[in-house]
Amino acid sequence: MMKVLNCLVVLLLFAFQVQAQQFKTHAVKEGETLYSISKLYRVTPFNILKYNKEIKQGDVLKPNTILVIPLQASVSDTKPLPDTSGNTPAVSTINDQEVQREPERYRTHRVRRKETLYGISRRYEVSEDELKRYNKELYSMPLKKGMRLQIPVYPEIEEDPNQINPEDFEAYIVSPKETRWSIAHKYRITVDSLVALNPSLDKNNNYLAVGQELQLPKLPGSTVEGQEVQLYVSYTVPPKKTMYSLSGEYGITSEEIIKLNPMILEQGGLKEGMVLRLPEKKIESEEVNTDNYIFYEVKPKQTEYSLTRQLGIGYSELLALNPDLSRGLKAGMVLKLPKEKAGTLEVRNSLILDKINLLDSIRRENRPSLMVLLPFRMNRLKLDSIASVERSIERSNALKYSLGLYSGALVAMDSLADLGISVKVKTIDTELSREKVRAILAREDLSGVNAIIGPLQAEVLKETAVYAAASGVPIVAPLSAQSDLELPNVFFSVPSDSILRQKMLDYMESIRTDQNIIVINDSKNDSTRVRIQEKFPSAKALKVLEDEKNISVDIEALTNLLSIENENWVLLETDNFKLVSSVSSILNSAISDTTQVRMFTTNKNRGFENDVISVSHLSKLNFTYPSIDREVGNDAFVRRYRRRFGGDPDKYALRGFDLTFDLLLKLAYRPNLFGTAGLIGLTEYSGNKFDYVQEFTSGYFNRATYIMKYENMRVMQITSASNDL
C-alpha cells in the first residue's frame, strides 16, 4: 500500500511541475547556436531539444526558426550537452543588449602549451573581450605558455531574464475540422510543443473542441520586428523558357530576375542551360484542415526512403506539400498529405497511424493486471452432478456466454505466457447480481488494475464504469455495443448496428455500377429504409403486408420491380424469419438467364438464422451481410483450445480469446490502454478484429467489421480495398 501511495505522490508532484512549467518563444537570429540560445535563457541545450524535436544537437539553426524555451528548467536540473558548433559562447544578455558585468571575484589560470584565447574563453564561459579587459597585457602581446591570467567570476544575475513577453504569443481559436496535427503543421511546431504550451490539453486523447482557445507562438516575421529572410534556389533554364513565363512562375518581375542574374543582359537574353539564382517559391496560403489533408508525425530515425515507402508518395511530391523538408527530415515534424491518400493508409482523426506489430513490440517487463467480472452463478450450480450443470448451462445464456468468454480468455493467457509475458488476473463471479457487484467494487482496490473485462449486464456495466473511472481504470465490454450514458472509460468491443449498417452501405457503394436496388422492410425497420434511400436515392421500396398474425410480400409487385437489364440488389431489413424465408424463396425462383438477383441486409439478426430458411437459397442469392466476426478454421487458437478443453470453441470462446489476447498485447506494449488506443489502429486475430475510436466523453467504440457472403453453400469473407471491411 505504501508503494502505491509513493507512486501517487510522484505522479502528483509531476502533475504540479507540468502545470508550473512556463514557456517563451525565441526566433532564431543569424549566427545563433543552440548553445548560445541556452546561455541566453539560462537553460541547457538538452531542455531546448526536449521541447523542439524538429532540431537535433549539432544542427545549424536557420534564421526565423521559432523555438519553444522552457523557463523553469534550470541548468542544474538536467543533463547538459556540449556545444559542437564551434562558435564563441554568448554572454548572458537582457533584451538583446550586452550588459556590463562586474566580477565578484577572480580565479587564476596558468596558460598551457597550445592553448588559445578562444579555448580559454569557452572553458570559463566568458568572452575573449572580457579576458583582455582583466588581463591588459593581452592587448599588446600574444598568449604565451606559463602566463597567469585573471578569470572573472560573475555573480548570479538578480533580474529574471526569463520574463515572458505576451507579444511572443497569440491566442488561437480552434475551427471546425482542425486537429492538433493540422494546427502544429500550420505553426511549424511539433505536437509535443503544442501540448507543452497548452498544459490544459488532455494527455490521454487528441480531442480538440471547436472554439477552444490555444496559446501558440507567433509565426516568423511577427516576433522579430517583422523580419523575413528570403531564401534562394538554383534554377537551370529549360528549353523554350521565356522571361514572361519565368516571372509568372516565381511571382517576381523580369527586372527583379535580371537584377539577381546580371549575366542575362551580358549574354543577350535568357539562354537554355543558364543557372539562375531565384527566390524560393512562396506557397499560397490556404486553409489546412481535415477537409483538405491528412497528417503524419515524423518518428525518430526515419529516413526519406523509409518515409516515402511507408506513405506511398514520392519525395518530390512530399517536398512540394511540405517545403520545410528542404531543411532536413526531423523527428516531430508534422507533414501534410493529400486527403486522397487516406484510402491506402491507416488513418484515425486525420492522423496517419504507424503500422505496429504488437507481437514484435511487447515489453516483457510489463506485467498486465486484469480483473474479470462475469456471471458464472456458481452459487446456483450443483457441482456434484454433471447432468445438472449441463442443464444449467443450457438454460442460462449468461452462464453460457461467461464460460465461453472465459475459456477463450484462458487460452489467450496461455499464449501470452508462451511469449514470456506474465499476467496477473483476478476472476470474480458477479452471480448476475447488481448488489454483488457493488460489494465487489466496495472491497476491491483498483489502483493496480490495468483493465476490467465485464460485467455483462448493461446496467451493472454502467455502475462499474462510473466507479472505475475514479481510479482511471478502463472497462472492456465483451458483448455491449453502446450505452445510453456517457462512459468515457469504456471500450465497447462489439461494433454497433449503426456501424455495421454504415460499413455495409459503404461497401455496396464502392462496388456499385448500374444495379437496380430494391428495399424490402417491415414496419419496425422503416428508419433503415430511409437511411438506405438517402444513400441510394434511386432505390425502390416494396411495402410489406403485415398484420397481427401474418407478414408477407406481394409476389407480383416484387417481380415487377425486378429488372431484366441490370443486376438486382435486394436489401431485406427485418427480424422476422417468416419474411426472410418468403422473400428468399421468391427471389430464388425469379433467378433466370435474364434476371440476376443478389440479396443483402444491413443487419443479420436471428431472423436470418432460423432452420426454416434455406441455405441453398441464400447461397444462390449470394446473400451478403455485415458481421462482427468471421468463420474460423483449424488455426492455432482452435488447436490449442482443443488440447486444453477437449472440444471445439463456440463463437463466445473465440471472442473471449481474441478480445483478451488483443487487450493483453496492448497492455504489454504500453500499460496505459487509453494512450495505446490513440497509437494503434486496426488489429485482427482468429475471428475478430478491433479498431477502437474515441468519441470524446462517450467512450471508445470498435468500428472494425467484416463483410460476409454465402457462396457455394459456404460463408466466405469478402476482401475489399475499402477501409476496415
C-alpha positions in Angstrom: 0.0 0.0 0.0 2.9 2.4 0.9 4.4 1.7 -2.5 1.1 2.7 -4.2 1.0 5.9 -2.1 4.5 6.7 -3.0 3.7 6.3 -6.7 0.7 8.6 -6.4 2.8 11.2 -4.6 5.3 11.1 -7.5 2.5 11.4 -10.1 1.0 14.4 -8.2 4.4 16.1 -8.0 4.9 15.6 -11.7 1.5 17.0 -12.5 2.2 20.1 -10.4 5.5 20.5 -12.2 3.9 20.3 -15.6 1.3 22.9 -14.6 4.0 25.2 -13.2 6.1 25.0 -16.3 6.3 28.2 -18.3 7.5 28.8 -21.8 8.8 31.5 -24.0 9.4 31.5 -27.7 12.6 32.6 -29.4 13.0 33.4 -33.1 16.5 32.4 -34.2 18.7 35.2 -35.5 21.6 34.9 -37.9 24.6 33.2 -36.4 22.9 31.9 -33.2 23.5 28.4 -32.0 21.8 26.0 -29.7 24.5 26.7 -27.1 24.3 30.5 -27.3 20.5 30.4 -27.0 20.7 28.1 -24.0 23.1 30.6 -22.3 20.8 33.5 -23.1 17.8 31.9 -21.3 19.9 30.1 -18.6 18.7 26.6 -19.6 20.5 23.7 -21.0 20.6 22.6 -24.7 19.0 19.4 -23.5 15.9 21.2 -22.4 15.6 23.1 -25.6 15.9 19.9 -27.6 13.3 18.2 -25.4 10.6 20.7 -26.5 11.7 21.2 -30.1 12.1 17.7 -31.5 12.4 19.0 -35.0 16.0 20.0 -34.3 19.0 17.9 -33.1 22.2 18.5 -31.3 24.8 19.9 -33.8 22.2 21.3 -36.3 22.8 24.6 -37.9 19.8 26.7 -36.8 18.0 28.5 -39.6 17.1 32.2 -39.1 13.5 32.8 -38.0 13.0 29.2 -36.7 10.6 29.5 -33.7 11.9 27.6 -30.7 9.9 26.9 -27.5 12.0 27.7 -24.5 11.1 26.1 -21.1 11.8 28.7 -18.5 11.5 26.7 -15.3 14.2 24.1 -16.2 17.4 25.5 -14.7 20.8 24.4 -15.7 21.3 22.3 -12.6 18.1 20.3 -13.2 19.1 18.5 -16.4 22.0 16.9 -18.2 24.0 19.5 -20.2 25.0 18.8 -23.7 28.3 20.0 -25.2 28.3 22.7 -27.9 29.7 21.3 -31.1 29.0 24.4 -33.3 32.5 25.9 -32.8 31.1 29.3 -32.0 32.1 31.6 -29.1 29.6 31.3 -26.2 27.4 34.3 -25.9 27.5 36.5 -22.8 24.2 36.4 -20.9 22.1 39.3 -22.2 18.8 41.0 -21.4 16.7 42.4 -24.2 19.4 41.5 -26.7 21.8 44.2 -25.2 25.2 43.5 -23.8 25.2 44.0 -20.1 28.4 45.4 -18.4 29.0 42.9 -15.5 31.3 43.4 -12.5 33.1 40.2 -11.2 32.6 39.3 -7.6 36.0 37.5 -7.5 38.7 36.1 -9.8 40.3 32.8 -10.4 43.8 32.2 -11.8 44.5 30.2 -14.9 48.0 29.2 -16.0 48.3 29.0 -19.8 49.4 25.7 -21.1 51.1 24.7 -24.3 49.0 25.2 -27.5 46.1 26.8 -25.5 44.3 29.6 -27.3 42.3 32.6 -26.1 39.2 31.2 -27.7 39.6 27.8 -25.9 40.1 29.5 -22.5 37.0 31.7 -23.1 35.0 28.6 -23.9 36.3 26.8 -20.9 35.3 29.5 -18.4 32.2 30.7 -20.3 33.4 34.3 -20.7 34.2 36.3 -23.9 37.6 37.0 -25.3 37.0 40.7 -24.8 36.4 40.1 -21.1 39.6 38.1 -20.8 41.5 41.1 -22.3 39.7 43.6 -20.2 41.0 42.0 -17.0 44.4 41.0 -18.5 45.6 44.2 -20.1 48.8 42.6 -21.4 46.8 40.6 -23.9 46.1 43.9 -25.9 49.8 44.2 -26.7 51.2 40.7 -26.7 50.1 37.2 -27.8 49.2 34.5 -25.4 52.2 32.5 -24.2 52.8 29.3 -22.2 53.1 30.0 -18.5 51.2 33.3 -18.4 48.9 33.7 -15.4 45.5 35.1 -16.3 42.8 36.5 -14.1 39.5 34.9 -14.9 36.4 36.9 -13.8 33.8 35.1 -11.8 30.4 36.8 -12.0 27.6 36.8 -9.5 24.2 35.3 -10.4 22.0 37.8 -12.2 19.3 39.0 -9.9 16.9 40.2 -12.6 14.8 37.5 -14.2 15.8 37.3 -17.9 13.0 34.9 -18.5 10.2 37.3 -18.2 7.5 36.1 -20.6 6.6 38.6 -23.3 3.0 38.2 -24.2 3.8 39.6 -27.6 5.6 36.4 -28.4 2.3 34.5 -28.3 -1.1 34.8 -29.8 -4.5 33.3 -28.9 -5.7 30.8 -31.5 -9.4 29.7 -31.7 -9.9 26.1 -33.0 -12.0 26.0 -36.1 -14.2 23.1 -37.2 -12.3 20.1 -38.7 -9.0 21.2 -37.3 -6.8 18.8 -35.3 -3.7 19.0 -33.2 -1.7 17.9 -36.2 -3.1 20.5 -38.6 -2.5 23.3 -36.2 1.0 22.1 -35.3 1.7 22.0 -39.1 0.4 25.5 -39.6 2.6 26.9 -36.8 5.7 24.8 -37.8 6.0 23.3 -34.3 5.7 19.7 -33.1 2.6 18.3 -31.4 4.7 17.9 -28.2 5.4 21.6 -28.3 1.8 22.4 -28.8 0.8 20.3 -25.7 3.7 21.9 -23.7 2.4 25.4 -24.4 -1.2 24.3 -23.5 -0.9 22.2 -20.4 -4.7 22.0 -20.1 -4.8 19.7 -23.1 -5.6 16.1 -22.2 -2.6 13.8 -22.5 -4.7 10.7 -23.0 -6.6 11.7 -26.1 -6.2 14.1 -29.1 -9.6 15.8 -28.8 -9.9 19.5 -29.6 -13.2 21.3 -29.2 -14.4 23.8 -31.8 -14.0 27.3 -30.2 -11.3 26.1 -27.8 -8.6 28.7 -27.2 -4.9 27.8 -27.5 -1.7 29.7 -26.8 0.7 29.5 -29.8 3.9 31.2 -30.9 3.6 33.9 -33.5 4.7 32.8 -36.9 8.1 34.0 -38.2 8.0 37.6 -39.2 5.8 38.8 -36.4 8.0 38.1 -33.4 11.3 39.6 -34.6 10.2 43.1 -35.8 8.6 41.7 -38.9 11.9 40.5 -40.3 11.8 37.8 -43.0 14.8 36.1 -44.5 14.5 35.5 -48.2 15.7 32.0 -49.3 17.1 31.4 -52.8 17.3 28.4 -55.1 19.4 27.5 -58.1 17.3 27.1 -61.3 18.6 25.7 -64.6 16.8 27.2 -67.6 15.0 24.5 -69.7 14.4 24.8 -73.5 12.0 27.4 -74.8 11.7 29.1 -71.4 10.8 32.8 -71.6 11.3 35.7 -69.1 7.5 36.2 -69.1 6.7 32.6 -68.1 9.6 32.5 -65.6 8.4 35.7 -63.8 4.9 34.3 -63.6 6.1 31.0 -62.2 8.2 32.6 -59.4 6.0 35.7 -58.8 8.6 38.3 -59.5 9.1 40.8 -62.3 11.6 40.4 -65.2 13.6 43.4 -63.8 14.0 41.6 -60.5 15.2 38.4 -62.2 17.8 40.4 -64.2 18.9 42.2 -61.0 19.6 38.9 -59.4 21.2 37.5 -62.5 23.1 40.2 -64.5 24.5 37.5 -66.9 21.1 37.5 -68.7 21.9 41.0 -70.1 25.6 40.2 -70.6 24.7 37.1 -72.7 22.0 38.8 -74.7 18.9 37.3 -73.0 17.7 34.1 -71.3 19.5 31.1 -72.6 18.9 27.4 -72.2 21.2 25.8 -69.6 21.7 29.1 -67.7 21.9 28.5 -63.9 19.9 31.3 -62.3 19.5 32.5 -58.7 15.8 32.8 -57.9 13.8 33.4 -54.8 12.2 30.2 -53.3 8.6 29.9 -54.4 6.1 31.0 -51.9 3.3 28.6 -51.1 -0.1 30.3 -51.4 -1.8 30.5 -48.1 -4.7 28.0 -47.8 -6.9 26.6 -45.2 -5.3 23.5 -43.6 -7.8 21.2 -42.0 -9.2 17.7 -42.2 -11.3 18.6 -45.3 -8.1 19.1 -47.3 -5.4 17.0 -45.7 -4.3 14.1 -43.6 -1.2 14.4 -41.3 1.8 12.4 -40.3 4.2 13.0 -37.4 7.8 12.0 -38.3 9.2 9.4 -35.9 12.9 9.2 -34.7 15.4 7.5 -37.0 13.1 7.7 -40.1 14.8 8.3 -43.4 13.5 9.9 -46.6 13.5 6.4 -48.2 11.5 4.7 -45.3 9.1 7.6 -45.1 8.2 7.7 -48.7 7.8 3.9 -48.8 5.5 4.0 -45.8 3.4 6.8 -47.0 3.3 5.7 -50.7 4.3 9.1 -52.0 7.3 10.4 -54.0 9.7 12.6 -52.2 9.3 15.5 -54.7 5.6 15.5 -54.1 6.0 15.4 -50.4 8.5 18.2 -50.5 6.1 20.4 -52.6 3.4 19.9 -49.9 5.9 20.5 -47.0 8.7 23.0 -48.0 10.3 22.8 -44.6 11.6 19.3 -45.6 14.2 21.1 -47.7 16.0 21.8 -44.4 16.1 18.1 -43.5 13.8 15.5 -42.0 13.4 15.9 -38.3 11.6 13.8 -35.7 8.4 15.5 -34.5 7.8 17.3 -37.8 4.1 17.3 -38.8 3.7 16.6 -42.6 0.5 17.0 -44.6 -0.6 14.7 -47.3 -3.5 14.8 -49.8 -6.8 13.6 -48.5 -6.9 11.1 -51.3 -4.1 9.1 -49.7 -6.4 8.1 -46.8 -7.7 5.1 -48.8 -4.3 3.4 -48.7 -3.2 4.3 -45.2 -4.4 3.6 -41.6 -5.9 7.0 -40.7 -7.6 8.0 -37.5 -8.9 11.5 -36.8 -6.9 12.6 -39.9 -3.7 11.3 -38.4 -1.8 8.6 -40.2 -1.0 5.8 -37.8 2.2 3.7 -37.9 1.7 0.0 -38.5 2.7 -1.5 -35.2 3.2 -5.3 -34.9 2.2 -5.9 -31.3 3.9 -9.3 -31.2 7.2 -7.7 -32.1 6.7 -4.7 -29.8 5.7 -6.2 -26.5 7.9 -5.4 -23.5 8.4 -8.3 -21.2 9.0 -6.1 -18.1 5.3 -5.0 -18.4 3.0 -7.3 -16.3 -0.6 -6.6 -17.2 -3.1 -6.8 -14.3 -6.7 -7.7 -15.2 -9.9 -8.1 -13.3 -12.6 -10.3 -14.9 -16.2 -9.8 -13.7 -18.5 -12.4 -15.2 -21.8 -14.0 -14.0 -20.7 -17.7 -13.6 -23.5 -18.1 -11.0 -21.6 -20.7 -9.1 -23.9 -20.2 -6.1 -26.7 -21.9 -8.2 -24.8 -24.8 -9.7 -24.9 -28.3 -8.2 -21.3 -29.2 -8.9 -21.8 -32.8 -7.7 -24.0 -33.6 -10.8 -22.6 -33.2 -14.3 -26.0 -33.6 -15.8 -27.4 -30.8 -13.6 -24.5 -28.5 -14.5 -25.1 -29.2 -18.2 -28.8 -28.4 -17.9 -28.0 -25.1 -16.1 -25.6 -24.1 -18.8 -28.2 -24.9 -21.5 -30.9 -22.9 -19.7 -28.8 -19.8 -18.8 -27.5 -17.6 -21.6 -25.5 -15.6 -19.1 -23.7 -18.7 -17.9 -23.1 -19.9 -21.5 -21.7 -16.6 -22.5 -19.5 -16.3 -19.4 -18.0 -19.8 -19.7 -17.3 -19.3 -23.4 -15.7 -15.9 -22.9 -13.6 -17.1 -20.0 -12.4 -20.3 -21.6 -11.2 -18.3 -24.6 -9.5 -15.8 -22.2 -7.6 -18.6 -20.5 -6.2 -19.8 -23.9 -5.2 -16.1 -24.6 -3.3 -16.0 -21.2 -1.6 -19.3 -22.1 -0.5 -17.8 -25.4 0.9 -14.7 -23.6 2.8 -16.9 -21.2 4.5 -18.6 -24.2 5.6 -15.2 -25.3 7.2 -14.5 -21.9 4.5 -12.2 -20.6 3.4 -12.7 -17.0 -0.3 -11.7 -16.5 -1.9 -11.1 -13.1 -5.6 -12.0 -13.3 -8.3 -11.8 -10.6 -11.6 -13.5 -11.7 -14.8 -12.8 -9.7 -18.3 -14.3 -10.1 -20.8 -11.5 -10.2 -23.6 -14.0 -9.7 -25.7 -11.9 -12.1 -26.4 -9.6 -9.2 -26.0 -5.8 -9.0 -25.7 -5.9 -5.2 -22.9 -8.5 -5.6 -21.0 -6.2 -8.0 -21.5 -3.2 -5.6 -20.0 -5.3 -2.8 -17.1 -6.3 -5.0 -16.3 -2.8 -6.0 -16.5 -1.6 -2.4 -13.9 -4.1 -1.2 -11.5 -4.3 -4.2 -8.5 -2.0 -4.6 -8.4 -0.9 -8.3 -5.3 1.2 -8.0 -3.1 -1.6 -9.6 -5.5 -2.8 -12.1 -4.8 -2.1 -15.8 -8.2 -3.0 -17.1 -11.5 -4.8 -16.2 -13.3 -7.2 -18.5 -17.1 -7.2 -17.9 -19.6 -7.2 -16.4 -22.2 -8.4 -19.0 -25.4 -6.7 -17.9 -25.7 -3.2 -19.4 -26.9 -1.5 -16.1 -24.2 -3.1 -14.0 -21.6 -2.2 -16.6 -22.6 1.5 -16.3 -22.3 1.4 -12.5 -18.9 -0.4 -12.7 -17.6 2.1 -15.2 -18.5 5.1 -13.1 -16.8 3.5 -10.1 -13.7 2.5 -12.0 -13.4 5.9 -13.6 -12.3 7.4 -10.3 -9.2 5.2 -10.4 -8.6 5.7 -14.1 -9.3 2.1 -14.9 -10.7 1.2 -18.4 -13.6 -1.2 -18.8 -13.7 -3.6 -21.7 -17.3 -4.5 -22.5 -17.2 -8.0 -24.1 -20.8 -8.0 -25.5 -22.1 -4.5 -25.3 -22.0 -2.2 -28.4 -23.1 1.1 -26.9 -24.7 2.8 -23.9 -27.3 5.5 -23.4 -24.9 7.2 -20.9 -21.6 8.9 -21.5 -19.0 6.4 -20.3 -15.6 7.8 -21.3 -13.6 4.9 -19.8 -15.5 2.0 -21.6 -14.2 0.2 -24.6 -17.2 -1.2 -26.4 -15.8 -4.2 -28.2 -18.8 -5.1 -30.3 -19.5 -2.8 -33.3 -22.9 -1.2 -33.0 -25.8 -1.8 -35.5 -25.3 1.7 -36.9 -21.6 1.0 -37.6 -22.4 -2.3 -39.3 -25.1 -0.7 -41.4 -22.8 2.1 -42.5 -20.0 -0.3 -43.4 -22.5 -2.4 -45.5 -23.8 0.6 -47.4 -20.2 1.9 -48.0 -19.2 -1.5 -49.4 -22.2 -1.6 -51.7 -21.5 2.0 -52.9 -17.8 1.0 -53.6 -18.8 -1.8 -56.0 -22.0 -0.4 -57.5 -22.2 0.3 -61.2 -25.7 0.3 -62.6 -27.6 -2.2 -60.4 -31.3 -1.9 -59.7 -31.8 -1.5 -55.9 -34.9 -2.6 -54.1 -35.6 -2.2 -50.4 -38.0 -4.6 -48.5 -38.6 -3.8 -44.9 -41.1 -4.4 -42.1 -42.6 -1.5 -40.1 -40.0 -1.8 -37.3 -37.2 -1.2 -39.8 -38.7 1.8 -41.7 -35.9 4.1 -40.4 -33.4 1.8 -42.0 -35.3 2.1 -45.4 -35.0 5.9 -45.1 -31.2 5.6 -44.4 -30.8 3.3 -47.5 -32.7 5.6 -49.8 -30.6 8.6 -48.5 -27.6 6.6 -49.6 -29.1 5.4 -52.9 -31.9 7.9 -53.9 -32.9 5.8 -56.9 -33.7 2.7 -54.7 -37.2 1.4 -54.9 -39.2 0.4 -51.9 -41.6 -2.5 -51.6 -44.3 -2.3 -49.0 -44.6 -5.4 -46.7 -48.1 -6.8 -46.0 -48.4 -7.4 -42.3 -51.0 -7.7 -39.6 -51.1 -9.2 -36.1 -50.7 -12.8 -37.4 -49.1 -12.8 -40.8 -46.4 -11.0 -42.7 -45.7 -11.3 -46.4 -45.0 -9.5 -49.7 -47.0 -9.2 -52.9 -45.2 -11.7 -55.2 -46.4 -9.9 -58.4 -45.4 -6.5 -57.1 -41.9 -7.8 -56.2 -41.5 -9.5 -59.6 -42.5 -6.3 -61.4 -39.7 -4.3 -59.6 -37.0 -6.7 -60.8 -35.0 -5.5 -63.8 -34.1 -7.8 -66.7 -31.5 -5.3 -68.0 -29.4 -4.8 -64.8 -28.5 -6.9 -61.9 -30.9 -6.6 -59.0 -29.8 -5.8 -55.5 -32.5 -6.6 -52.9 -32.0 -5.3 -49.3 -34.1 -7.2 -46.8 -34.5 -5.4 -43.4 -36.4 -7.5 -40.9 -36.0 -9.7 -37.8 -39.0 -11.9 -38.8 -37.8 -15.3 -40.0 -41.1 -15.9 -41.9 -40.5 -12.8 -44.1 -36.8 -13.8 -44.7 -37.9 -17.3 -45.7 -40.7 -16.0 -48.0 -38.6 -13.3 -49.7 -35.5 -15.5 -50.2 -37.7 -18.2 -51.8 -39.4 -15.7 -54.2 -36.1 -14.2 -55.2 -34.6 -17.6 -55.7 -37.4 -18.5 -58.1 -37.0 -15.3 -60.0 -33.4 -16.0 -61.0 -33.1 -16.9 -64.7 -30.9 -16.3 -67.7 -32.3 -12.8 -68.0 -32.8 -11.9 -64.3 -29.9 -11.7 -61.9 -30.6 -11.2 -58.2 -28.4 -10.7 -55.2 -29.8 -10.3 -51.6 -28.3 -8.1 -48.9 -29.1 -6.9 -45.4 -27.5 -4.3 -43.2 -28.4 -6.2 -40.0 -28.2 -10.0 -40.0 -30.0 -10.9 -36.8 -31.7 -14.1 -35.5 -34.4 -13.7 -38.1 -31.9 -14.9 -40.8 -30.7 -18.0 -38.7 -34.0 -19.9 -38.3 -33.9 -23.6 -39.5 -36.8 -22.9 -42.0 -34.6 -20.7 -44.1 -32.9 -22.5 -47.0 -29.2 -22.2 -47.0 -29.3 -23.2 -50.6 -31.5 -20.2 -51.4 -29.1 -17.9 -49.6 -26.2 -19.3 -51.4 -27.8 -18.9 -54.9 -28.6 -15.3 -54.0 -25.0 -14.7 -52.8 -26.6 -13.3 -49.6 -24.3 -10.6 -48.3 -24.3 -9.0 -44.8 -22.1 -7.2 -42.3 -20.7 -9.1 -39.3 -18.8 -8.5 -36.1 -16.8 -11.8 -36.6 -15.9 -14.3 -39.3 -15.8 -18.1 -39.6 -12.7 -19.6 -38.1 -10.8 -22.7 -39.5 -8.4 -25.1 -37.9 -6.0 -22.3 -36.8 -3.5 -22.2 -33.8 -6.2 -21.0 -31.4 -8.6 -23.8 -32.2 -5.9 -26.4 -31.9 -4.8 -25.0 -28.5 -8.4 -24.8 -27.3 -9.0 -28.5 -28.2 -5.8 -29.6 -26.3 -6.9 -27.7 -23.2 -10.7 -28.4 -23.2 -11.1 -31.4 -25.4 -13.7 -29.8 -27.8 -14.2 -27.1 -30.4 -14.7 -23.5 -29.3 -18.0 -21.7 -29.8 -18.2 -18.1 -31.0 -18.1 -16.8 -27.5 -14.9 -18.7 -26.7 -13.5 -17.3 -30.0 -14.5 -13.8 -29.0 -13.1 -14.3 -25.5 -9.7 -15.3 -26.9 -9.4 -12.5 -29.5 -10.6 -9.8 -27.1 -8.3 -10.9 -24.2 -5.3 -11.5 -26.5 -5.7 -8.1 -28.1 -6.1 -6.4 -24.7 -3.1 -8.1 -23.1 -0.8 -7.5 -26.1 -1.7 -3.7 -26.0 -1.0 -3.6 -22.2 2.3 -5.5 -22.7 3.2 -2.8 -25.3 2.1 0.1 -23.0 0.3 -0.3 -19.7 -2.0 2.7 -20.3 -4.8 1.4 -22.5 -6.1 4.9 -23.1 -2.8 6.0 -24.5 -2.3 2.9 -26.6 -5.7 3.3 -28.2 -4.5 6.5 -29.9 -1.4 4.9 -31.3 -2.6 1.5 -32.5 -5.0 1.2 -35.4 -6.6 -2.0 -36.7 -5.7 -5.3 -35.1 -7.0 -8.7 -36.2 -6.9 -12.2 -34.7 -8.6 -15.6 -35.3 -12.2 -14.4 -35.8 -12.5 -10.8 -34.6 -10.8 -7.5 -35.3 -10.6 -4.3 -33.3 -10.2 -0.7 -34.2 -11.3 1.5 -31.2 -12.2 5.1 -32.0 -12.8 7.5 -29.2 -15.9 9.7 -29.2 -14.7 12.2 -26.5 -16.9 11.7 -23.5 -18.9 8.8 -24.8 -16.2 6.1 -24.8 -14.2 4.0 -27.2 -16.1 2.2 -30.0 -14.9 -0.7 -32.1 -15.6 0.2 -35.8 -13.9 -2.9 -37.4 -16.3 -5.2 -39.2 -16.4 -7.9 -41.8 -18.5 -8.3 -45.0 -19.6 -11.9 -45.4 -21.2 -13.7 -48.3 -22.9 -17.0 -48.9 -21.3 -18.8 -51.9 -21.3 -22.4 -53.0 -23.0 -23.4 -49.8 -20.3 -21.8 -47.7 -20.0 -18.5 -45.8 -17.0 -16.5 -47.1 -15.3 -13.3 -46.1 -15.2 -10.6 -48.8 -11.9 -8.8 -49.1 -12.1 -5.2 -50.2 -9.9 -2.2 -50.6 -12.3 -0.2 -48.5 -11.1 0.5 -45.0 -12.0 -1.9 -42.2 -14.1 -4.3 -44.2 
